């Protein structure tokens, strides 16, 4: 196994985006439909303004963030509404993946994605785990 790890490269932003899009595509259709045309973005860390607004001191503490208008606030009458965004923070996710050692990177990315969307929709942790469990 050491030889395999020695030759591995850290996944790039593009690799992360590919994994996130694959994870999103594997989610139940009804869940994806609620998301509309959500945009998934990858960044190494959340910016200082986001961390300050969330009162997070260390950038490794935030693995993802859903940014958009709550479903309870959305209206079909909103003119030219911008799409919602899910930000996945690559370096905190990689650190958590390395520290855990019990899930694949793709599984962890899917977990963060589902939880960011789910919290935005007001789903419980049990609801989100059921969605994750339904993925093949």
PyMOL commands that set and color helices and strands:
alter all, ss='L'
color gray80, all
select helices_A, chain A and resi 2-6+13-26+29-35+48-53+59-61+90-100+105-121+125-133
alter helices_A, ss='H'
color red, helices_A
select strands_A, chain A and resi 39-43+64-67+85-89
alter strands_A, ss='S'
color yellow, strands_A
deselect
rebuild
show_as cartoon
